[in-house]
Amino acid sequence: APLAERHGDAYPWLPRAKAWLELGDERAAGHALYEAFLAWREAKGHAIRYAGAPTIARGDARPGATDRFTTRNRRAALGEEARAELASIGEALGEYGVATGFAGRRAVDARPRAYEGLVLEAAARHGLDPNLLFAVMRVESVYQKEIVSYAGAIGLLQIMPRTGTLIARTRGIEGFHPEDLLDPGTNLDFGAWYLRSLLDRFDGHVPLAVAAYNGGPHNVRLWLRQLAPGAPLDVFAEHVPFIQTHRYVRRVLGHYQAYREQEGLAPLAFSLDRPRDAVDALGF
């Protein structure tokens, strides 16, 4: 209430969030807070242009703000104390994109176990270490459930609409629409299913499954056949030709080990044996 009163003129989403909470709709309140966060980012000159259902519907970036210069200045002047309060409210509502976004780098570097209940459910359903899901989420979206990439990847685990459609079709899920991937539970379930399929296709080799998640399983198969043939996997990993995928694997595995350390688990020792050469049963 005090935040809505003090900053409601510059951030009309705050009174809306307050009203939604009074009606008992935490999800709508969280969405309003996320819109406030997006407005703050834009006012600070670091706009997130691809986010939410409008981006998916338009197939393009969100339109830029048309607010008056004085309004943008008031938004940019939002103080540290107010941002900390908004971060705390976001976390209480389970809006980790708001919480880490307003709290800043320190909150991100702490590696929160965002959406933990949903992560544990998805990991158990598909036989994954939940810490791997946390790590992929950290790299893909930095815990922002409504983020959309410039290429169209959606949500916490950045699933492409085509991949989501194929996952739904393979699993016999009817009525799927890419917008469903904005829901954290759906996104984590689909991403966990896909990671499990990649692990199975690459004989349980986590680095290869992670590389395939980013660079595509068929590219990883091609690289295994053509790059450093016969070499152990650590040598192969240094020859991955996609710079983005090479960095992605290092980042995900680093966060994976850090998340395991949060639980006092021992570091993982990955096998250096190459997987069997096989034709993938799935076309994605």
C-alpha positions in Angstrom: 0.0 0.0 0.0 2.7 2.6 0.8 4.5 1.8 -2.4 1.3 2.2 -4.4 0.7 5.5 -2.7 4.2 6.9 -3.2 4.9 5.6 -6.7 1.5 5.0 -8.2 1.6 8.0 -10.5 4.8 6.8 -12.2 4.0 3.1 -11.8 0.2 2.6 -12.2 0.9 -1.2 -12.0 1.5 -0.9 -8.3 -2.0 0.2 -7.4 -3.3 -2.5 -9.7 -1.1 -5.1 -7.8 -2.5 -3.9 -4.5 -6.1 -4.2 -5.8 -5.4 -7.7 -7.1 -4.0 -8.7 -3.8 -7.1 -7.4 -2.0 -9.2 -9.6 -4.3 -7.0 -12.6 -3.5 -5.5 -13.0 -7.0 -1.7 -13.3 -6.3 -1.0 -14.4 -9.9 -2.5 -11.2 -11.4 -0.7 -9.1 -8.7 2.6 -10.7 -9.6 2.0 -10.0 -13.3 1.4 -6.4 -12.5 4.6 -6.2 -10.5 6.5 -7.7 -13.5 5.1 -5.0 -15.8 6.3 -2.4 -13.2 9.8 -4.1 -13.4 9.8 -3.9 -17.2 8.8 -0.2 -17.0 11.7 0.5 -14.6 14.2 -1.3 -16.8 13.1 0.7 -19.8 13.3 4.0 -17.9 16.9 3.0 -16.9 17.8 2.4 -20.5 17.9 -1.4 -20.3 14.6 -2.3 -21.8 13.5 -6.0 -22.0 11.7 -5.8 -25.4 10.7 -9.4 -25.7 8.4 -10.7 -22.9 5.0 -12.0 -22.2 1.9 -12.9 -24.2 2.0 -9.8 -26.4 5.4 -10.7 -27.7 4.2 -14.2 -28.6 1.0 -12.9 -30.2 2.8 -10.2 -32.2 5.8 -12.3 -33.1 7.8 -9.2 -32.4 9.1 -6.9 -29.6 6.9 -5.1 -27.2 6.2 -1.5 -28.3 8.4 1.1 -26.6 6.9 3.4 -23.9 5.2 6.6 -25.0 5.1 8.1 -21.6 6.1 11.7 -20.9 9.7 12.6 -20.2 8.9 13.5 -16.6 7.2 10.1 -16.0 10.2 8.3 -17.3 12.4 10.3 -15.0 10.3 9.5 -12.0 10.5 5.8 -12.9 14.3 5.9 -13.3 14.6 7.6 -9.9 13.0 4.7 -8.1 15.2 4.4 -5.0 17.1 1.4 -3.6 14.8 1.0 -0.6 11.7 0.9 -2.8 13.3 -1.6 -5.1 14.3 -3.8 -2.2 10.7 -3.7 -0.9 9.4 -4.7 -4.4 11.9 -7.5 -4.6 10.7 -8.8 -1.2 7.1 -8.7 -2.3 8.0 -10.4 -5.6 9.7 -13.2 -3.8 6.7 -13.6 -1.5 4.5 -13.9 -4.5 6.8 -16.4 -6.2 7.8 -13.8 -8.9 11.5 -14.5 -9.0 12.0 -12.5 -12.1 10.7 -9.4 -10.2 12.7 -10.4 -7.1 16.0 -10.9 -8.7 15.4 -8.1 -11.2 14.8 -5.4 -8.6 17.3 -6.8 -6.1 20.1 -6.7 -8.6 23.2 -8.8 -9.3 23.7 -9.9 -5.7 20.4 -11.7 -5.7 21.2 -13.4 -9.0 24.6 -14.5 -7.9 23.1 -16.1 -4.8 21.5 -18.6 -7.1 18.0 -18.7 -5.6 16.2 -22.0 -5.8 13.4 -20.3 -7.8 10.1 -22.1 -8.3 11.5 -24.9 -6.2 8.3 -26.8 -5.7 7.7 -27.0 -9.5 11.3 -27.8 -10.2 11.3 -30.7 -7.7 8.0 -32.0 -9.2 9.3 -31.9 -12.8 12.6 -33.4 -11.9 11.0 -36.3 -10.0 8.5 -36.8 -12.9 11.2 -37.2 -15.5 14.1 -38.6 -13.4 16.4 -35.6 -13.3 18.6 -34.1 -10.7 16.7 -30.9 -9.9 19.9 -29.0 -9.6 20.4 -29.5 -13.3 17.0 -27.8 -13.9 18.0 -24.9 -11.7 21.2 -24.5 -13.6 19.6 -24.5 -17.0 17.0 -22.0 -15.7 19.7 -19.7 -14.4 21.5 -19.6 -17.7 18.4 -19.5 -20.0 16.2 -17.0 -18.3 17.7 -15.8 -15.0 14.5 -16.9 -13.4 12.2 -14.7 -15.5 9.1 -16.8 -16.4 7.8 -14.4 -19.0 11.0 -13.7 -20.9 11.0 -14.4 -24.7 14.2 -14.4 -26.7 14.7 -12.5 -29.9 14.5 -15.9 -31.7 11.2 -16.7 -30.0 12.3 -19.1 -27.2 9.8 -18.8 -24.3 9.9 -18.8 -20.5 12.1 -20.2 -17.8 13.8 -22.9 -19.8 13.6 -20.9 -23.1 11.7 -23.5 -25.2 11.1 -22.8 -28.8 7.4 -22.8 -29.9 8.1 -25.6 -32.4 9.9 -27.7 -29.8 7.0 -27.2 -27.4 4.5 -28.2 -30.1 6.5 -31.4 -30.9 6.9 -32.3 -27.2 3.1 -31.9 -26.7 2.4 -34.0 -29.8 4.9 -36.7 -28.8 3.4 -36.9 -25.3 -0.2 -36.8 -26.5 -1.0 -33.5 -24.9 -3.9 -31.9 -26.8 -4.8 -28.2 -27.1 -1.2 -27.0 -26.6 -0.4 -23.4 -27.5 3.1 -21.8 -27.3 1.6 -19.2 -24.9 1.2 -22.1 -22.4 5.0 -22.0 -22.0 4.7 -18.8 -20.0 3.3 -20.9 -17.2 6.2 -22.0 -15.0 4.8 -25.4 -14.3 4.2 -26.2 -18.0 7.6 -24.8 -19.0 9.5 -26.7 -16.4 7.6 -29.9 -17.2 8.3 -29.6 -20.9 11.9 -28.7 -20.4 12.5 -31.5 -18.0 11.0 -34.0 -20.4 13.2 -32.7 -23.2 16.4 -32.8 -21.1 15.5 -36.4 -20.1 15.1 -37.4 -23.7 18.5 -35.8 -24.5 20.2 -37.6 -21.7 18.7 -40.9 -22.9 19.9 -40.2 -26.5 23.4 -39.5 -25.3 23.8 -42.4 -22.9 23.4 -40.2 -19.8 26.3 -37.8 -20.7 25.2 -34.6 -19.0 27.6 -32.3 -21.0 26.4 -33.7 -24.3 22.7 -33.4 -23.3 23.4 -29.8 -22.2 25.2 -29.1 -25.5 22.3 -30.6 -27.4 19.8 -28.5 -25.5 21.5 -25.4 -26.8 23.0 -26.4 -30.1 20.6 -29.1 -31.2 21.0 -32.9 -30.8 21.7 -33.5 -34.5 24.5 -31.0 -34.5 26.0 -32.7 -31.5 25.8 -36.1 -33.4 27.5 -34.5 -36.3 30.3 -33.0 -34.2 30.9 -36.4 -32.5 31.4 -38.0 -35.9 33.6 -35.2 -37.4 35.5 -33.4 -34.6 38.3 -35.1 -32.8 37.1 -38.6 -33.7 38.0 -41.1 -31.0 39.1 -38.5 -28.6 37.7 -38.5 -25.0 34.8 -36.1 -24.3 36.8 -33.4 -22.6 38.9 -33.1 -25.7 35.8 -33.1 -27.9 34.2 -30.4 -25.8 37.0 -28.0 -26.6 36.4 -28.5 -30.3 32.7 -27.6 -30.3 32.5 -25.1 -33.2 29.5 -23.1 -32.0 31.0 -20.5 -29.6 27.7 -19.9 -28.0 27.2 -23.7 -27.3 30.8 -24.0 -26.0 30.2 -21.2 -23.5 26.7 -22.4 -22.7 28.0 -25.9 -21.6 30.6 -24.4 -19.3 28.1 -22.0 -17.7 25.4 -24.6 -17.1 27.9 -27.1 -15.7 29.4 -24.4 -13.4 26.0 -23.5 -12.0 25.1 -27.1 -11.8 28.0 -27.8 -9.5 27.2 -24.7 -7.5 23.6 -25.7 -6.9 24.7 -29.1 -5.8 27.1 -27.5 -3.3 24.1 -25.6 -1.8 22.8 -29.1 -0.7 26.2 -30.3 0.4 26.4 -32.7 -2.5 29.8 -33.9 -3.9 31.0 -32.5 -7.2 30.0 -34.7 -10.2 32.6 -36.6 -12.1 31.5 -36.9 -15.7 32.5 -39.9 -17.8 35.0 -39.2 -20.6 33.8 -42.2 -22.6 32.1 -41.3 -25.9 28.5 -42.4 -26.3 27.5 -45.0 -28.9 26.9 -43.7 -32.4 23.1 -44.0 -33.0 20.3 -42.5 -35.0 18.0 -40.5 -32.8 14.5 -41.8 -32.5 13.2 -38.2 -32.1 13.4 -35.5 -34.8 14.1 -32.7 -32.4 
